[in-house]
Amino acid sequence: MPRITPVHWKVLECIFVEAGFVFKNQVGSHRVYEKDDCLRPIVIPKYTEIDVEIIRGLMRTAKMDREQYFEFLRKCK
């Protein structure tokens, strides 16, 4: 399985939209997304390069495994 590497915020946004998250609002440079079966919203910062630790934290919140992440990543690149 490939390594998770930093990505642009638009790519990460695409991944979570593909996973069923819906944009709710934006506070400054942070975009908030929600999904019915997810307890907490996920917050994607509008960074040119989002760090791997942020990506992993968002994946944990969304209950997304590595396989799903890379499947959505292929669709979004």
Helices and strands as residue ranges (DSSP letters): H 9-18, E 22-27, E 30-34, E 42-45, H 52-62, H 66-76
